[in-house]
């Protein structure tokens, strides 16, 4: 499987990092080795001094698709979870300054926390899913799918113009405002519709 991640998909987050609001989805990839599941600890890597959390809604792909049309796009995802896109902000900033790819800042081992996944039928409105992240029991991020610049259907239609999606792929849909640094000793907890979905200690 692969992780297809979306950057700058919330206006307030784009502004907080002084990035322009995109006209098309900003896409990058993470490998399967980035996955961190089952509430496992995150070990702070030696290559960065500025790792940031970015809490995101995650959608699971359930069918292989290429050039998916809007009419049928609902058939290509079946479950929703919550995740963190850990980002080495210091590395990302250096690479952006030089016009280089972001992968080293985004795709490193265990940089993609993922919660258990919930069937999409259990959500009454996919365009009104509330989520939040707590750091050391204080809310640091709050988001809602209604505030995404590009909703999940639009993302899949756009992605599959370029990249074939396959069963088991995960789509990280971008983070709202409020991203910030982590430190050893922190505890991160993600909530989906007020339900605790994951808990990760920083070691």
RAZIRA-V391930 format. One record per helix or strand. SS is the DSSP state (H for helix, E for strand). FROM is the first residue (numbers start at 1). TO is the last residue. If there is no record, write none. Layout:
ss:SS from:FROM to:TO
ss:SS from:FROM to:TO
This chain:
ss:E from:3 to:7
ss:H from:11 to:16
ss:E from:26 to:30
ss:H from:32 to:34
ss:E from:35 to:36
ss:E from:42 to:42
ss:E from:51 to:53
ss:E from:55 to:61
ss:E from:65 to:65
ss:H from:73 to:76
ss:E from:77 to:85
ss:E from:87 to:88
ss:H from:89 to:97
ss:H from:103 to:106
ss:E from:112 to:114
ss:E from:118 to:119
ss:H from:120 to:122
ss:E from:130 to:135
ss:E from:138 to:144
ss:H from:145 to:147
ss:H from:152 to:159
ss:E from:165 to:165
ss:E from:170 to:175
ss:E from:180 to:181
ss:E from:187 to:192
ss:E from:195 to:202
